[in-house]
Amino acid sequence: MAQYLMSVLHDSDSLAPPEEMAAIDVFNEQLQADGHWVFAAGLASPGSATVVDARDGDPVFTDGLYLESKEHIVGFWIVEAPHLDVALKLAAGGSKACNRRVELRPILGE
């Protein structure tokens, strides 16, 4: 089975309200029951990010996101699916559960 990254996109640092968290829990339990679950996590606010660039020798550390944007990644799932059509259905379910847009990308080498 191929693995996919489902990134949850949002334009706020606020946490999901309790009803969305409950829907996410149900979605996570279904992913596990159906054998699609690999890993999932929420992320700290973008203000906690640090960009590290060591391409030219000594590393340079810069506070904040690598790219200024209205939306940012607030969480993600890594799932397994036999093909893209299944992964798209999983991403649609994740989007509905968390009430946010979800970007789906295949993980290379799988």
C-alpha positions as CSV (number, residue, x, y, z in Angstrom):
1,M,0.0,0.0,0.0
2,A,1.1,3.5,-0.7
3,Q,1.4,6.1,2.0
4,Y,0.0,9.6,1.8
5,L,0.4,12.8,3.8
6,M,-2.9,14.6,4.5
7,S,-2.0,18.1,5.7
8,V,-4.7,20.1,7.5
9,L,-4.7,23.8,6.4
10,H,-6.2,26.6,8.5
11,D,-5.9,30.4,8.7
12,S,-6.0,30.6,12.5
13,D,-4.0,29.5,15.5
14,S,-7.1,28.7,17.5
15,L,-7.7,25.1,18.5
16,A,-10.7,23.1,17.1
17,P,-13.8,23.4,19.2
18,P,-15.0,20.3,21.1
19,E,-17.5,19.2,18.5
20,E,-14.7,19.2,15.8
21,M,-12.3,17.4,18.1
22,A,-15.0,14.7,18.7
23,A,-15.5,14.3,14.9
24,I,-11.7,14.0,14.5
25,D,-11.5,11.3,17.2
26,V,-14.3,9.3,15.4
27,F,-12.4,9.8,12.0
28,N,-9.1,8.6,13.6
29,E,-10.8,5.5,15.1
30,Q,-12.3,4.7,11.7
31,L,-8.9,5.0,10.0
32,Q,-7.5,2.6,12.6
33,A,-10.3,0.1,12.3
34,D,-10.0,0.1,8.5
35,G,-6.2,-0.3,8.5
36,H,-5.4,3.1,6.9
37,W,-3.9,4.6,10.1
38,V,-0.1,5.2,10.2
39,F,0.3,8.4,12.3
40,A,-1.4,11.7,13.0
41,A,-0.6,14.8,15.0
42,G,-1.6,18.4,15.6
43,L,1.1,21.1,15.4
44,A,2.0,24.0,17.7
45,S,1.3,27.5,16.4
46,P,3.3,28.9,13.5
47,G,4.9,31.4,15.9
48,S,6.8,28.4,17.5
49,A,8.4,27.4,14.2
50,T,12.1,27.8,13.5
51,V,13.6,27.6,10.0
52,V,17.1,26.1,9.9
53,D,19.4,26.6,6.9
54,A,22.8,25.0,7.0
55,R,23.3,24.8,3.2
56,D,26.2,27.3,3.2
57,G,28.2,26.1,6.2
58,D,27.2,27.3,9.7
59,P,23.5,27.0,10.3
60,V,21.3,30.0,10.3
61,F,18.2,29.9,12.6
62,T,15.2,32.1,11.7
63,D,12.1,32.3,13.9
64,G,8.8,31.8,12.2
65,L,7.5,30.0,9.2
66,Y,9.6,29.5,6.0
67,L,6.9,31.0,4.0
68,E,4.5,33.9,4.8
69,S,1.0,32.7,4.0
70,K,-2.6,33.3,5.2
71,E,-3.0,29.5,5.8
72,H,-0.6,27.2,7.5
73,I,-0.4,23.5,8.4
74,V,-2.1,22.9,11.8
75,G,-1.9,19.1,11.8
76,F,-1.5,16.1,9.6
77,W,-2.3,12.4,9.1
78,I,-0.1,9.8,7.4
79,V,-2.3,7.1,6.0
80,E,-1.9,4.0,3.8
81,A,-4.2,3.4,0.9
82,P,-4.1,0.9,-2.0
83,H,-4.4,3.7,-4.6
84,L,-5.1,7.4,-5.1
85,D,-8.9,7.1,-5.3
86,V,-9.0,5.6,-1.7
87,A,-6.6,8.3,-0.5
88,L,-8.8,11.0,-1.9
89,K,-11.9,9.6,-0.1
90,L,-9.9,9.5,3.1
91,A,-8.8,13.1,2.6
92,A,-12.4,14.1,2.0
93,G,-13.4,12.4,5.3
94,G,-10.6,14.1,7.1
95,S,-11.6,17.5,5.7
96,K,-15.2,16.9,6.8
97,A,-14.2,15.7,10.3
98,C,-11.9,18.6,11.0
99,N,-13.9,21.2,9.1
100,R,-10.7,22.4,7.3
101,R,-9.1,22.1,3.9
102,V,-6.8,19.1,3.5
103,E,-3.9,18.8,1.1
104,L,-3.2,15.2,0.0
105,R,0.3,14.3,-1.2
106,P,1.9,10.8,-1.9
107,I,5.0,10.0,0.1
108,L,7.8,9.2,-2.2
109,G,9.4,5.8,-2.2
110,E,6.3,3.9,-1.2
